[in-house]
Amino acid sequence: MATNLVSYAMQFLTPDIVGRIAGALGLNRSDGQSGVSAAVPALLAAFSGLADKPGGAQSLVNTIRQQSGVADNFASMIGGSNQASFVDRGSSLLTSLLGSHDSSSLGAAVGRYSGIGQTKAMSLLGMLGPLVLSLIGKQIGTRGVDVGSLTGLLASQRDQIAQALPAGMGQMLESAGVGSGFAQAGAAATSAASQASRPSDYRPYSSTPRPPDRTVRSEGGGPNWVYWLLPLIVLAGLLWYLFSQPPREGQQAQREPTPPTQTQQGRQTTQQPGRSQTTGQAPQTTTGQNVVVGGVDVKNALGDSLADVRTSLQGVTDAGSAQAALPKLDAAKNQLDHVGGLVGQLSDDQRKVLAGVVNSALPQINQQTDRVMAIPGVNDVLKPAIGPIKTKLAELSGQSTTTGSGRQ
C-alpha cells in the first residue's frame, strides 16, 4: 500500500493528462496544474471528514466499489464526446456523498486557492472526484474495500493530506464543515518538517545582534557583582557628604545676588515700548489676559472683527464678490470703532494686549488688501470700508500717536 495518497494521485495525473484537463476547462496549463494541486488534497480531506461521520464510511465504500474502473478509462473520458456527461455524473456523485452545501463549499475553496474560480473548480471536482475514489480503491487493493480498510487508510494519510493543502485552505474547509482537524494537522506537519530541517544548535534569527556577556564571574561560576558594588557605595557616600554640607560664609555671600546699582536700574527702566520696565522681557499680562470693560470682552470683540475682515477679503475675486463682502466689512469697521472708543478706559497693559492682537493679524490683512485692491473694479467698491479699517487698526496697533486715547 502506498504511503502517500496525494503523491499517488498526482503521479497518475501526468502533465499530459493535466494539459488535457486544462484544455477541456478552458484554462492554460499553469492554471490547470494549480487547480489539480488544490483539488486532489481537498477531495481527500472531504472524504476523510465524511468517513468520520456516522454512516459516512459505508457510503464511501459503496461508491468506491462503483468507481473501480474510472482510473483505467480516465484519459479517454477527458476531451471526448462523453466529457460533459462524465463531469455531470461526477458532480452529482459528490453532491450525493457530501451534500449540496459541502460540495459547494469545496468548490469555493478550490476555486479561491487555485485562482480558477468556483464555476471551473466545480467542473474540475466533477472530473477528479470519481478518479480519486477509484485510486483509493486501487490502493486498498486485493484485501477489498471495506469500512475498516478505508478508515485505516484515510486515518494514516491525515498529516500528508493536511500538508498538501494550500496554506489556509484547511481552515476554510473546517469552517465550512468539510473535513475536520486538517488546519491543525497541517500546521503541526509544517512545524515538524521545519524543525527537522534545522541544525541542533539552531536559534531563531534576529536582526538585532545579541550583546556580548560581560558579566564578571568568580571562579565558582557566579557573577562577581560584589567587586562592582563596593566602589559604587563608596562613591555615593562621598557625593552625599560633599553636597549635604552647608555653604561657608564666603560662599554664601557669593551666591546672594548683588542688588542693582542706580545706573543699572535706570538702564532697565528705559526699555522699548511693549517691554517690561524691570527685565526688558515681554510682560506676562499681554499674552493671555482678558480685557473686559463694562462687561464687554474687548479682546475677543477685536479678534472677531479681525477674523471677519480676513474672511471677507479672502472671498473677493471680482467686483461682484467685493460687493457681496461689503456688508460684512462695514460691520467689522463699526465693531473696530466701538473697540477704539473703549481704549481710553484701558490700562497700559491692556492696551498692549490689544496691540499684540492687531500686530499679529496686520501682515495677513495688508497682504489680502493689496491683492483685492489690484483686481479691476474692486478698489471703487471696497475703498470706503477698507480705508477706515486700516486707519483704526494702525491706531490700535500703536503705530498712531493717538493710540491709547481713543481719539481720532
C-alpha positions in Angstrom: 0.0 0.0 0.0 1.4 3.4 -0.9 2.4 5.7 1.9 1.0 8.9 0.4 -2.3 9.1 -1.3 -1.7 12.6 -2.6 1.5 11.7 -4.3 0.0 8.6 -5.8 -2.9 10.6 -7.3 -0.6 13.3 -8.6 1.7 10.7 -10.2 -1.3 9.4 -12.0 -2.2 12.9 -13.2 0.7 13.2 -15.6 1.5 16.5 -17.4 -0.3 15.3 -20.5 -3.5 14.5 -18.6 -3.3 17.8 -16.7 -2.9 19.6 -20.0 -6.0 17.8 -21.4 -8.0 18.7 -18.3 -6.9 22.4 -18.6 -7.9 22.4 -22.3 -11.3 20.9 -21.5 -12.0 23.6 -18.9 -10.7 26.5 -21.0 -7.6 27.0 -18.7 -4.0 27.4 -19.5 -1.6 24.6 -18.4 -0.4 26.6 -15.4 -3.9 27.3 -14.0 -4.9 23.7 -14.7 -1.9 22.4 -12.6 -2.8 24.8 -9.8 -6.4 23.6 -9.8 -5.4 20.0 -9.8 -2.9 20.5 -7.0 -5.6 22.1 -4.8 -8.4 19.8 -5.8 -6.8 16.4 -5.0 -5.9 17.0 -1.4 -9.2 18.9 -0.9 -11.2 15.9 -2.1 -9.2 13.5 0.1 -9.8 15.9 3.1 -13.5 15.9 2.3 -13.7 12.1 2.0 -11.7 11.7 5.3 -14.2 14.0 7.0 -17.1 12.1 5.6 -15.6 8.8 6.9 -15.7 10.2 10.4 -19.4 10.8 10.3 -22.0 8.1 11.2 -22.6 6.0 8.1 -20.2 8.1 6.0 -17.5 5.4 5.7 -20.1 2.8 4.4 -21.4 5.3 1.8 -17.8 5.8 0.7 -17.2 2.1 0.5 -20.2 1.6 -1.7 -19.3 4.5 -4.0 -15.7 3.4 -4.3 -16.8 -0.1 -5.4 -18.9 1.5 -8.2 -16.0 3.6 -9.5 -13.4 0.9 -9.7 -12.9 1.2 -13.5 -12.7 5.0 -13.6 -8.9 5.2 -13.2 -8.3 2.8 -16.2 -10.6 4.9 -18.5 -10.0 8.4 -17.2 -7.8 9.6 -20.0 -10.3 8.7 -22.7 -13.1 10.5 -20.8 -11.3 13.9 -20.9 -11.9 15.8 -24.1 -14.1 13.1 -25.6 -17.7 13.3 -26.7 -18.9 12.0 -23.3 -16.9 14.5 -21.3 -20.0 16.6 -20.3 -21.9 13.7 -19.0 -18.9 12.4 -17.2 -18.5 15.7 -15.4 -22.2 15.9 -14.6 -22.1 12.3 -13.1 -19.1 13.2 -11.1 -20.7 16.4 -9.7 -23.9 14.5 -8.8 -21.8 11.9 -7.1 -20.1 14.5 -4.9 -23.4 16.1 -4.1 -24.8 12.8 -3.1 -21.9 11.9 -0.8 -21.1 15.3 0.7 -24.4 17.2 0.4 -25.0 20.3 -1.7 -23.7 22.7 0.9 -20.4 20.9 1.5 -19.8 20.2 -2.2 -20.4 23.9 -3.0 -18.0 24.9 -0.1 -15.4 22.5 -1.5 -15.7 24.1 -5.0 -15.4 27.6 -3.5 -12.2 26.7 -1.5 -10.6 25.1 -4.6 -11.5 28.0 -6.8 -10.2 30.5 -4.4 -6.9 28.9 -3.6 -6.1 27.8 -7.1 -7.3 31.1 -8.7 -9.6 29.4 -11.3 -12.9 30.5 -9.8 -15.7 28.4 -8.3 -17.5 27.5 -11.5 -14.5 25.9 -13.1 -13.5 24.4 -9.8 -16.8 22.7 -9.6 -16.3 21.2 -13.0 -12.8 20.1 -12.1 -14.0 18.4 -9.0 -16.7 16.6 -11.1 -13.8 15.2 -13.2 -11.5 14.3 -10.3 -13.9 13.1 -7.6 -14.6 9.7 -9.3 -11.0 9.4 -10.1 -9.8 9.9 -6.6 -12.3 7.4 -5.3 -11.1 4.9 -7.9 -7.5 5.4 -6.9 -8.4 4.9 -3.2 -9.9 1.5 -4.2 -6.7 0.6 -6.1 -4.6 1.4 -3.1 -6.6 -0.9 -0.8 -6.2 -3.5 -3.5 -6.7 -7.2 -3.1 -7.9 -7.1 0.5 -11.1 -5.5 -0.7 -12.6 -2.2 0.2 -14.5 -2.3 3.5 -15.1 0.2 6.3 -12.1 -0.9 8.3 -9.6 -0.8 5.5 -10.9 2.5 4.2 -11.0 4.3 7.6 -7.5 2.9 8.4 -6.1 4.2 5.1 -7.6 7.7 5.4 -6.5 8.0 9.1 -2.9 7.1 8.2 -2.9 9.8 5.5 -4.3 12.7 7.5 -1.0 14.5 8.0 0.1 14.1 4.4 -3.3 15.4 3.2 -3.1 18.4 5.5 0.4 19.3 4.4 -0.6 19.1 0.7 -3.5 21.6 1.2 -2.7 25.2 0.1 -2.0 27.5 3.1 -5.2 28.5 4.8 -7.3 26.0 2.9 -7.6 23.6 5.8 -9.0 26.3 8.0 -11.5 27.2 5.3 -12.6 23.6 4.9 -13.1 23.2 8.6 -15.1 26.4 8.9 -17.4 25.2 6.1 -17.8 21.8 7.8 -15.9 19.9 5.1 -13.4 17.7 6.9 -12.1 18.3 10.5 -8.7 18.7 12.1 -6.8 19.5 8.8 -5.9 23.1 9.7 -4.2 21.9 13.0 -2.7 18.9 11.4 -1.2 21.0 8.6 0.3 23.4 11.0 1.8 20.6 13.0 3.2 18.9 10.0 4.7 22.1 8.7 6.3 22.8 12.1 7.7 19.3 12.3 9.2 19.5 8.9 10.7 22.9 9.7 12.2 21.6 13.0 13.6 18.5 11.3 15.5 20.7 8.8 17.2 22.8 11.4 20.6 22.1 12.9 20.7 21.0 16.5 22.1 24.4 17.6 19.6 26.5 15.6 18.4 29.7 17.2 15.8 32.0 15.6 17.4 34.7 13.6 17.1 38.2 15.0 18.3 41.4 13.1 19.3 42.8 16.5 22.7 41.5 17.5 22.9 39.9 20.8 25.2 41.9 23.2 28.2 40.0 24.5 28.0 38.6 28.0 30.2 41.0 30.0 29.2 39.7 33.4 32.2 39.3 35.6 32.1 35.9 37.2 34.1 34.4 40.1 36.0 31.1 39.9 32.9 29.3 41.2 30.9 30.5 38.1 28.6 33.0 39.8 28.6 36.7 39.0 31.2 38.6 40.9 28.9 41.7 41.4 30.4 42.5 44.8 33.5 43.8 43.2 31.4 46.4 41.3 29.0 47.3 44.1 31.6 48.3 46.7 33.2 51.2 44.7 29.7 52.5 43.9 28.7 52.5 47.5 31.9 54.5 48.4 31.3 57.0 45.6 27.7 57.5 46.6 28.7 58.2 50.2 31.4 60.7 49.1 28.9 62.6 46.9 26.3 62.7 49.7 29.0 64.2 52.1 30.0 66.9 49.7 26.5 68.1 48.7 24.9 67.9 52.1 27.4 70.3 53.7 26.1 73.9 54.3 28.0 76.6 52.3 30.6 78.6 54.1 30.2 82.2 54.8 32.2 83.4 51.9 30.5 81.0 49.5 27.1 82.2 50.8 28.0 85.8 50.1 28.9 84.9 46.5 25.7 83.1 45.9 23.5 86.0 47.1 22.5 88.3 44.1 24.1 91.7 44.1 21.5 94.5 44.2 21.4 96.5 41.0 23.0 99.9 41.1 21.1 103.0 40.4 22.6 103.2 36.9 21.6 99.6 36.2 18.1 100.4 37.4 17.9 103.4 35.1 19.0 101.2 32.2 16.3 98.7 33.0 13.6 101.2 33.2 14.3 102.8 29.8 13.0 99.9 27.7 11.3 99.9 24.3 7.5 100.1 24.3 5.9 96.8 24.9 8.7 95.6 27.2 8.7 95.1 30.9 10.1 98.0 32.9 12.2 95.7 35.1 13.6 92.9 32.9 13.2 94.0 29.3 11.1 90.9 28.6 7.5 90.9 27.3 5.2 91.3 30.3 3.0 88.2 31.2 -0.1 90.4 31.2 0.0 91.0 27.4 -0.5 87.4 26.3 -3.4 85.5 27.7 -5.0 88.4 29.7 -8.7 89.1 29.2 -9.6 92.8 28.5 -13.1 93.5 29.9 -14.7 96.9 30.0 -18.3 97.4 31.2 -18.9 93.7 30.8 -17.6 93.7 27.2 -14.6 91.4 26.4 -12.8 93.9 24.2 -10.0 91.5 23.3 -12.5 88.9 21.9 -14.5 91.5 20.1 -11.3 92.8 18.4 -10.3 89.2 17.5 -13.8 88.5 16.0 -13.6 91.8 13.9 -10.1 90.9 12.6 -11.4 87.4 11.6 -14.3 88.9 9.8 -12.0 91.2 7.8 -9.7 88.3 6.8 -12.6 86.0 5.8 -14.3 88.7 3.8 -11.2 89.7 1.9 -10.4 86.0 1.2 -13.6 85.6 -0.8 -13.1 88.6 -3.0 -12.2 87.7 -6.6 -14.1 90.3 -8.6 -16.3 93.4 -8.3 -19.4 91.2 -7.7 -17.8 89.3 -4.8 -16.5 92.6 -3.4 -20.0 94.0 -3.4 -21.2 90.9 -1.5 -18.3 91.2 1.0 -19.0 94.9 1.7 -21.8 94.5 4.4 -19.5 92.3 6.5 -16.6 94.7 6.2 -18.8 97.6 7.2 -19.9 95.6 10.3 -16.3 94.9 11.1 -15.4 98.6 10.7 -18.2 99.6 13.1 -17.0 97.0 15.7 -13.5 98.3 15.4 -14.8 101.9 16.0 -16.6 100.6 19.1 -13.4 98.9 20.4 -11.5 102.1 19.7 -14.0 104.1 21.8 -13.2 101.9 24.8 -9.4 102.2 24.6 -9.4 105.3 26.8 -10.8 103.2 29.7 -8.0 100.6 29.5 -4.7 100.4 31.4 -1.4 100.5 29.7 -1.0 96.7 29.9 -4.5 96.1 28.5 -3.7 98.4 25.6 -0.6 96.4 24.9 -2.7 93.2 24.8 -4.9 94.7 22.1 -1.8 96.0 20.2 -0.4 92.5 20.2 -3.6 91.1 18.8 -3.7 93.6 16.0 0.0 93.3 15.1 -0.3 89.6 14.8 -3.1 90.0 12.2 -1.9 93.0 10.3 0.6 91.3 7.9 -2.0 89.0 6.5 -4.7 91.7 6.3 -2.3 94.0 4.5 -1.4 91.3 2.0 -5.0 90.5 1.4 -5.9 94.1 0.9 -3.1 94.7 -1.6 -4.3 91.6 -3.6 -8.0 92.5 -3.8 -7.4 96.2 -4.5 -5.4 95.2 -7.5 -8.4 93.4 -9.0 -10.2 95.6 -11.6 -13.4 97.3 -10.2 -12.8 96.2 -6.6 -11.0 99.3 -5.4 -14.0 101.6 -6.0 -16.3 99.1 -4.2 -14.2 98.4 -1.1 -12.2 101.6 -0.6 -14.9 103.3 1.6 -14.7 100.4 4.1 -11.0 99.4 3.8 -9.6 102.9 4.3 -11.2 103.4 7.8 -10.4 99.8 8.8 -6.7 100.2 8.1 -6.7 103.6 9.9 -8.3 102.1 13.0 -6.0 99.1 13.0 -3.0 101.4 12.8 -4.2 103.3 15.9 -4.9 100.1 17.9 -1.5 98.6 17.0 0.4 101.5 18.5 1.5 102.9 15.2 -0.5 106.1 15.6 0.3 108.9 18.1 -3.3 108.9 19.3 -3.2 105.2 20.3 -4.5 104.7 23.8 -6.5 107.8 24.0 -9.4 106.7 21.9 -9.3 110.0 19.9 -9.2 110.2 16.1 
